[in-house]
């Protein structure tokens, strides 16, 4: 940031830890800094605060140039499903930087690396494709002016093919887990008891070339505290928008709008459910409904599962109730398998 580059915190913890960037002394608004902050949120969320905000669907390359810190924190999205889908808009945008050229570097911060992989599964529905996408992102990051910082609680939760692409790997207190087999040579430099019980501010660093180091980085004063209500402290109010949500074309995929969701649910509902609600139209199979809407059968399956799970959790389907669907309190069949 001091050298004029951009920080994009786009996959933080569920407590909104990334929002603490607003308290960074370099950022304008909280202190007297001159760096500009942008909060990126889901299209179906209303965010009221003193900071600049932007719907995820409006995010462009210009924002990566005009702002110094961009934050897409969990509280700014409707739920994990929304956040997983929205992250792919961000990474797709970064992909394009290679051909467009760039003056500012972007440092992406992901606090749980495996989530980046899972987010891609929301789009590709194929583990091999999702993994290849993530490997390509890291391998080509230099050509996109992109530095990706991945954090994970467990070293081996990140695939080996991804780990070997990292220029630097940091290890903090490992506890009883210890180093994996391929890194046990590090015990020649550090006692096992030290590795288990390092101070939270200490870290061991291993470079891609095999260099080993020991460092210390104290907690920054503006970091979010464990029980802190970061939204209240920063004066950020977040409310879901209950208006009917349309479908959005995300280039690689198209979201399912509220009315389309209702069409799917009412179209595939069982005969007993249809008779109970006075619905005359014949029940459609998942395949025929998919063909009618120009969707894949898996999309229909996903929407049905979401509908039934919402009823199980809340007593009603949020989307159906918002869009006026008559089955907002009814499962799609008598005894759905949840």
C-alpha positions as CSV (number, residue, x, y, z in Angstrom):
1,X,0.0,0.0,0.0
2,X,2.8,2.4,0.8
3,X,4.2,1.8,-2.7
4,X,0.8,2.5,-4.4
5,X,-0.4,-1.0,-4.9
6,X,-3.8,-2.5,-4.1
7,X,-4.9,-4.9,-1.4
8,X,-8.0,-7.1,-2.1
9,X,-9.3,-9.0,1.0
10,X,-11.9,-11.3,-0.6
11,X,-12.2,-14.4,1.4
12,X,-12.1,-13.6,5.1
13,X,-13.4,-15.3,8.2
14,X,-17.1,-15.4,9.1
15,X,-16.8,-12.7,11.7
16,X,-15.9,-10.0,9.2
17,X,-12.2,-9.8,10.1
18,X,-11.3,-8.2,6.8
19,X,-13.4,-5.1,7.6
20,X,-10.6,-4.1,10.1
21,X,-8.8,-2.7,7.1
22,X,-10.9,0.4,7.6
23,X,-8.9,1.0,10.7
24,X,-5.5,0.8,9.0
25,X,-3.7,4.1,9.7
26,X,-3.1,4.5,5.9
27,X,-6.8,4.4,5.1
28,X,-8.9,7.5,4.8
29,X,-12.0,7.8,6.9
30,X,-11.1,6.2,10.2
31,X,-7.7,7.8,10.6
32,X,-6.1,10.6,8.5
33,X,-4.7,8.4,5.8
34,X,-5.0,9.0,2.1
35,X,-5.7,5.4,0.9
36,X,-9.2,4.8,-0.5
37,X,-11.3,1.9,0.8
38,X,-14.1,0.1,-1.1
39,X,-16.5,-2.5,0.4
40,X,-17.8,-5.0,-2.1
41,X,-21.1,-6.7,-1.3
42,X,-23.7,-9.1,-2.8
43,X,-26.3,-7.6,-5.1
44,X,-29.1,-8.7,-2.7
45,X,-27.6,-6.8,0.3
46,X,-28.0,-3.2,1.2
47,X,-24.9,-1.7,3.0
48,X,-25.2,1.7,4.7
49,X,-21.9,3.2,6.0
50,X,-19.5,6.2,5.6
51,X,-17.3,4.1,3.3
52,X,-17.6,3.6,-0.5
53,X,-19.6,0.5,-1.3
54,X,-20.2,-1.4,-4.5
55,X,-22.4,-4.3,-5.7
56,X,-20.3,-7.3,-6.9
57,X,-21.9,-7.2,-10.3
58,X,-20.7,-3.6,-10.9
59,X,-17.0,-4.4,-10.1
60,X,-14.6,-3.5,-12.9
61,X,-10.9,-3.1,-13.6
62,X,-11.3,0.7,-12.9
63,X,-12.0,-0.1,-9.2
64,X,-8.8,-2.0,-8.9
65,X,-7.0,1.2,-10.0
66,X,-9.1,3.8,-8.2
67,X,-9.0,2.1,-4.8
68,X,-6.2,1.0,-2.6
69,X,-8.1,-1.5,-0.4
70,X,-11.1,-3.6,-1.5
71,X,-12.8,-5.8,1.0
72,X,-15.4,-8.5,0.3
73,X,-16.1,-9.6,3.8
74,X,-18.6,-12.4,4.8
75,X,-21.1,-10.1,6.5
76,X,-21.5,-8.3,3.3
77,X,-23.0,-11.3,1.5
78,X,-26.3,-13.1,2.0
79,X,-24.6,-16.4,3.0
80,X,-21.7,-18.7,2.2
81,X,-23.4,-19.8,-1.1
82,X,-23.5,-16.2,-2.3
83,X,-20.0,-15.5,-1.2
84,X,-18.6,-18.6,-2.9
85,X,-20.3,-17.5,-6.2
86,X,-19.2,-13.9,-5.9
87,X,-15.5,-14.7,-5.3
88,X,-15.4,-16.2,-8.9
89,X,-16.4,-12.8,-10.3
90,X,-13.3,-11.3,-8.5
91,X,-10.9,-14.0,-9.8
92,X,-12.3,-13.8,-13.3
93,X,-11.7,-10.1,-13.3
94,X,-8.1,-10.6,-12.2
95,X,-7.6,-13.1,-15.0
96,X,-8.2,-10.4,-17.5
97,X,-5.4,-8.2,-16.2
98,X,-2.7,-10.1,-18.0
99,X,-4.0,-9.1,-21.5
100,X,-5.2,-5.6,-20.4
101,X,-1.9,-4.6,-18.8
102,X,-1.5,-3.1,-15.3
103,X,0.3,-0.4,-13.4
104,X,-0.7,-1.4,-9.9
105,X,-0.2,-4.8,-8.4
106,X,-3.0,-6.5,-6.5
107,X,-2.4,-8.5,-3.4
108,X,-5.2,-11.0,-2.8
109,X,-5.8,-12.2,0.8
110,X,-7.6,-15.5,1.3
111,X,-7.9,-16.6,5.0
112,X,-8.9,-20.1,4.3
113,X,-7.3,-21.4,1.1
114,X,-9.5,-24.4,0.6
115,X,-12.5,-22.1,0.3
116,X,-11.1,-20.7,-2.9
117,X,-11.2,-24.2,-4.3
118,X,-14.7,-24.8,-3.0
119,X,-15.9,-21.6,-4.5
120,X,-14.9,-22.7,-7.9
121,X,-16.9,-25.9,-7.5
122,X,-19.9,-23.7,-7.3
123,X,-19.3,-22.9,-11.0
124,X,-17.5,-25.8,-12.5
125,X,-19.2,-28.7,-10.6
126,X,-16.1,-30.7,-11.4
127,X,-13.3,-31.3,-8.9
128,X,-10.6,-31.6,-11.6
129,X,-11.6,-28.5,-13.4
130,X,-11.9,-26.5,-10.2
131,X,-8.4,-27.7,-9.1
132,X,-6.9,-26.9,-12.5
133,X,-8.5,-23.4,-12.3
134,X,-6.9,-22.7,-8.9
135,X,-3.5,-24.0,-10.0
136,X,-3.6,-21.9,-13.1
137,X,-4.5,-18.8,-11.1
138,X,-1.4,-19.2,-8.9
139,X,0.9,-20.2,-11.7
140,X,0.0,-17.3,-13.9
141,X,-0.4,-14.8,-11.0
142,X,2.8,-13.0,-11.9
143,X,1.6,-12.3,-15.4
144,X,-1.6,-10.8,-14.0
145,X,0.1,-8.5,-11.6
146,X,-1.4,-10.5,-8.8
147,X,0.1,-11.8,-5.5
148,X,-2.0,-14.3,-3.7
149,X,-1.7,-14.9,0.0
150,X,-3.3,-18.1,1.1
151,X,-3.9,-18.9,4.8
152,X,-5.0,-22.3,6.1
153,X,-5.2,-24.0,9.5
154,X,-3.7,-27.3,8.2
155,X,-0.8,-27.3,5.7
156,X,-1.9,-30.5,4.0
157,X,-5.5,-29.3,3.4
158,X,-4.1,-27.5,0.3
159,X,-3.3,-29.9,-2.5
160,X,0.4,-30.7,-3.2
161,X,0.1,-29.4,-6.8
162,X,-0.8,-26.0,-5.3
163,X,1.6,-26.0,-2.4
164,X,4.7,-26.4,-4.7
165,X,3.8,-23.3,-6.6
166,X,4.0,-21.0,-3.6
167,X,7.1,-18.8,-3.5
168,X,7.1,-18.6,0.3
169,X,5.5,-20.8,3.0
170,X,5.0,-19.5,6.5
171,X,4.5,-21.8,9.5
172,X,3.1,-20.7,12.8
173,X,2.6,-22.8,16.0
174,X,2.0,-26.3,14.7
175,X,0.8,-27.8,18.0
176,X,0.6,-31.6,18.0
177,X,0.2,-31.8,14.2
178,X,3.9,-31.0,13.4
179,X,5.5,-30.8,10.0
180,X,4.4,-33.2,7.3
181,X,6.8,-36.0,6.2
182,X,8.2,-34.0,3.3
183,X,9.2,-31.1,5.6
184,X,10.6,-33.0,8.5
185,X,14.1,-31.8,7.5
186,X,13.1,-28.5,9.2
187,X,13.5,-30.2,12.5
188,X,17.2,-30.0,11.9
189,X,16.9,-26.3,12.3
190,X,14.1,-26.0,14.9
191,X,13.4,-28.1,17.9
192,X,10.0,-30.0,17.9
193,X,9.1,-28.4,21.2
194,X,9.7,-24.9,19.7
195,X,7.6,-25.7,16.6
196,X,4.7,-26.9,18.8
197,X,4.7,-23.9,21.1
198,X,5.8,-20.9,19.0
199,X,4.5,-17.5,20.2
200,X,1.5,-16.3,18.0
201,X,3.8,-13.5,16.7
202,X,6.5,-15.9,15.5
203,X,6.8,-17.7,12.3
204,X,9.1,-20.0,10.3
205,X,9.5,-19.2,6.6
206,X,10.5,-21.6,3.8
207,X,11.2,-20.2,0.3
208,X,10.7,-22.0,-2.9
209,X,14.5,-22.2,-3.3
210,X,14.9,-24.0,0.0
211,X,16.0,-21.1,2.1
212,X,14.8,-21.2,5.8
213,X,14.2,-18.3,8.1
214,X,12.7,-17.4,11.5
215,X,10.7,-14.2,11.9
216,X,8.5,-12.2,14.3
217,X,5.5,-10.1,13.3
218,X,3.5,-8.5,16.2
219,X,-0.2,-8.1,16.0
220,X,-1.2,-4.8,14.3
221,X,-3.2,-2.5,16.6
222,X,-6.0,-2.2,14.1
223,X,-6.7,-5.9,14.0
224,X,-10.2,-7.2,14.8
225,X,-10.5,-8.5,18.4
226,X,-12.0,-11.9,19.1
227,X,-15.4,-10.8,20.6
228,X,-15.6,-7.4,18.9
229,X,-18.7,-6.4,16.9
230,X,-16.7,-5.0,13.9
231,X,-19.9,-3.8,12.1
232,X,-21.0,-1.7,15.1
233,X,-17.6,-0.3,15.7
234,X,-17.2,0.9,12.1
235,X,-20.9,2.1,11.8
236,X,-21.7,-0.4,9.0
237,X,-25.4,-1.4,8.7
238,X,-26.1,-4.5,6.5
239,X,-29.6,-5.5,5.5
240,X,-30.8,-8.1,3.0
241,X,-32.9,-6.7,0.1
242,X,-36.2,-8.5,0.0
243,X,-37.1,-7.4,-3.5
244,X,-37.4,-10.0,-6.2
245,X,-33.9,-10.8,-7.4
246,X,-33.4,-11.3,-11.2
247,X,-30.9,-13.6,-12.9
248,X,-27.5,-12.2,-13.6
249,X,-25.2,-13.2,-16.4
250,X,-21.8,-13.8,-14.8
251,X,-20.0,-14.5,-18.1
252,X,-19.1,-18.1,-17.1
253,X,-22.5,-18.9,-15.7
254,X,-25.9,-17.3,-15.0
255,X,-27.4,-17.1,-11.6
256,X,-30.9,-18.4,-10.9
257,X,-33.3,-15.5,-10.3
258,X,-36.2,-15.6,-7.8
259,X,-38.9,-16.1,-10.4
260,X,-37.0,-18.8,-12.1
261,X,-36.6,-20.6,-8.8
262,X,-40.3,-20.5,-8.2
263,X,-40.9,-21.8,-11.7
264,X,-38.6,-24.7,-11.0
265,X,-40.1,-25.6,-7.6
266,X,-43.7,-25.4,-8.8
267,X,-42.9,-27.3,-11.9
268,X,-41.3,-30.3,-10.3
269,X,-43.4,-30.5,-7.2
270,X,-45.0,-33.9,-6.6
271,X,-48.7,-34.7,-7.6
272,X,-49.8,-34.8,-3.9
273,X,-48.3,-31.4,-3.2
274,X,-49.8,-30.0,-6.4
275,X,-53.3,-31.3,-5.6
276,X,-53.1,-29.9,-2.1
277,X,-52.5,-26.4,-3.5
278,X,-54.9,-26.7,-6.4
279,X,-52.2,-26.7,-9.1
280,X,-53.5,-28.2,-12.3
281,X,-50.4,-28.3,-14.4
282,X,-48.8,-31.7,-14.7
283,X,-45.6,-32.4,-12.7
284,X,-42.4,-32.1,-14.8
285,X,-39.3,-34.2,-14.5
286,X,-36.0,-32.5,-13.6
287,X,-34.7,-33.2,-17.1
288,X,-37.8,-31.7,-18.9
289,X,-37.7,-28.6,-16.6
290,X,-34.0,-28.1,-17.3
291,X,-34.7,-28.3,-21.1
292,X,-37.6,-25.9,-20.8
293,X,-35.4,-23.3,-19.0
294,X,-32.2,-24.0,-20.9
295,X,-30.5,-25.1,-17.7
296,X,-28.6,-28.3,-16.7
297,X,-30.4,-30.9,-14.6
298,X,-27.9,-30.3,-11.8
299,X,-29.2,-26.7,-11.6
300,X,-32.7,-28.0,-11.0
301,X,-31.5,-30.4,-8.3
302,X,-29.6,-27.6,-6.6
303,X,-32.6,-25.3,-6.4
304,X,-34.9,-28.1,-5.1
305,X,-32.3,-29.0,-2.4
306,X,-32.0,-25.3,-1.4
307,X,-35.8,-24.9,-1.2
308,X,-36.2,-28.0,1.0
309,X,-33.3,-27.1,3.2
310,X,-34.6,-23.6,3.8
311,X,-38.0,-25.0,4.9
312,X,-36.3,-27.4,7.2
313,X,-34.2,-24.6,8.8
314,X,-36.5,-21.6,8.7
315,X,-40.0,-23.1,8.2
316,X,-40.3,-21.4,4.8
317,X,-38.3,-21.0,1.6
318,X,-36.8,-17.4,1.6
319,X,-36.8,-17.1,-2.2
320,X,-40.3,-18.5,-2.7
321,X,-41.8,-16.2,-0.1
322,X,-39.9,-13.2,-1.5
323,X,-41.2,-13.9,-5.0
324,X,-44.8,-14.8,-4.0
325,X,-44.5,-18.6,-4.7
326,X,-47.4,-20.6,-3.3
327,X,-45.1,-23.4,-2.1
328,X,-43.0,-21.3,0.1
329,X,-43.9,-23.5,3.1
330,X,-44.2,-26.8,1.3
331,X,-41.6,-29.3,0.4
332,X,-41.5,-30.5,-3.2
333,X,-42.5,-33.9,-2.1
334,X,-44.1,-35.6,0.9
335,X,-41.0,-36.9,2.5
336,X,-38.0,-35.2,0.9
337,X,-34.5,-36.6,1.6
338,X,-32.6,-33.7,3.1
